[in-house]
């Protein structure tokens, strides 16, 4: 366990700007009082915005980064400017051991590229995968990966994703042996591509892995709560994620329209308000925000660009939990990697400005 982890925040990333990012940090600080934050970005702007959040006080320090990665900037361009951007410097805090995790709501492609270049993948991992928790009808969320980092994969990649996803589920949801399934077009053994069937064969034979392989799952059963981890390639995963988000918004908008269509409907809304509020809470993506790039030598969390302060806080909370549990080392142990180099952890007397130099 890592006590009092420092979390590096790309304060300038995201669609909603600096104010929402800092409001999210302040909210996370209230939930995790022993966590500390490195706020990376324009120093003058951050100092001005911090006036509204006196509760951060001794829990936050500023690391100056003069530039910002644009929302449509190509990853290759962002990498060349990494040392001067808030996103790149936040990732570098993790590389140097000044922070246990980095959180950004910025450009996903740039974040993935810079994180992979700076941190590299763990030995034995071919490609990192983007994983996130999604709501279900069960007692826990379901971890789904890959959500867009790799559009083409082979069976070996899918097996590695399964191991990493299981480690993530064990860390975040405290599960001893997570149930892992492969996303497919049918539940029968003969369904799907050769890659998916090959991955299923390997997972069935890998009884030594700390997971329970449950076979295939179709898209209409993602939220039933019968699985803890669902594995797929990034192309299918991203489509499934966006479809689920769109369906949630559709249901919410449909209910809103139905309850405002007449006086009787409005009265019905008042009676059923506790149930509709529970539904709204369950479907709100801000309550499930925070995807992580699994398989890197460090923790990097992607917050949704349009997340509000609650969503930003949720992403930071997930990063804090992963940092405390030392998720990177847990994945390495699950893969049988006994000698994984760990960067020196920042002490309370070291200066974050030293890392930015």
Buried (B, 14 or more C-beta within 10 A) or exposed (E): EBEBBBBBBBBBBBEBBBBBBBBBBBBBBEEBEEBBBBBBBBBEBBEEBBEEBEEBEEBBBBBBBEBBBEEEBEBEEBBEBBEEBBBBBBBBBBBBBBBBBBBBBBBBBBBBBBBBBBBBBBEBBEBBBBBBBBBBEEEBBBBBBBBBBBEEBBBBBBBBBBBBBBBBBBBBBEBEEBBBBBBBEEBEEEBBEEBBBBBBEBBEEEEEBBBBBBBBBEBEBBBEBBBBBBBBBBBBBBBBBEEBBEEBEEEBEEBEEEBEEEEEEEEBBEEEEEEBEEBBEEBBBBBBBBBBBBBBBBBBBBBBBBBBBBBBBBBBBBBBBBBBBBBBBBBBBBBEBEEBEEBEBBEEEBEBEEBBE
